[in-house]
């Protein structure tokens, strides 16, 4: 993955395409090492939370 994939993930997040953002950034996260790994994980967790809120999944 490249900086282009990161930009795509951020663009998806900003367009509220949280599921797509998760898929894009998860690939980066899985390939990364610290400290980037924790950074990507944080963004992923926010995207997943937004996805669940969007779907009124309060337990998600």
C-alpha positions as CSV (number, residue, x, y, z in Angstrom):
1,X,0.0,0.0,0.0
2,X,1.1,3.5,-0.6
3,X,0.3,7.1,0.5
4,X,-2.3,7.0,-2.3
5,X,-4.2,4.3,-0.4
6,X,-4.1,6.4,2.7
7,X,-5.5,9.4,0.8
8,X,-8.2,7.2,-0.6
9,X,-9.2,6.0,2.9
10,X,-9.3,9.6,4.2
11,X,-11.4,10.7,1.2
12,X,-13.8,7.8,1.9
13,X,-14.0,8.8,5.5
14,X,-14.7,12.5,4.6
15,X,-17.4,11.3,2.2
16,X,-18.9,9.3,5.1
17,X,-18.2,6.0,3.2
18,X,-17.1,4.4,6.5
19,X,-17.3,0.8,5.4
20,X,-15.2,1.5,2.4
21,X,-12.8,3.5,4.5
22,X,-12.4,0.5,6.9
23,X,-11.6,-1.8,4.0
24,X,-9.1,0.6,2.5
25,X,-7.3,1.4,5.7
26,X,-7.4,-2.1,7.1
27,X,-5.1,-3.2,4.4
28,X,-2.6,-0.5,5.3
29,X,-3.0,-1.4,9.0
30,X,-2.3,-5.0,8.5
31,X,1.0,-4.3,6.6
32,X,2.3,-1.5,8.8
33,X,4.6,-1.4,11.8
34,X,4.6,0.9,14.8
35,X,4.0,3.7,15.2
36,X,1.9,3.8,12.0
37,X,0.0,0.7,13.0
38,X,-1.5,2.3,16.1
39,X,-2.3,5.5,14.0
40,X,-4.2,3.4,11.4
41,X,-5.9,1.5,14.1
42,X,-7.3,4.6,15.7
43,X,-8.7,5.9,12.4
44,X,-10.2,2.4,11.7
45,X,-11.9,2.4,15.1
46,X,-13.4,5.8,14.5
47,X,-14.7,4.8,11.0
48,X,-16.2,1.6,12.4
49,X,-17.9,3.6,15.2
50,X,-19.3,6.1,12.7
51,X,-20.6,3.2,10.5
52,X,-22.4,1.7,13.5
53,X,-23.8,5.0,14.6
54,X,-25.1,5.6,11.0
55,X,-27.0,2.3,11.3
56,X,-28.3,2.9,14.8
57,X,-26.3,0.0,16.1
58,X,-25.7,1.3,19.6
59,X,-24.2,-2.0,20.7
60,X,-21.7,-2.2,17.8
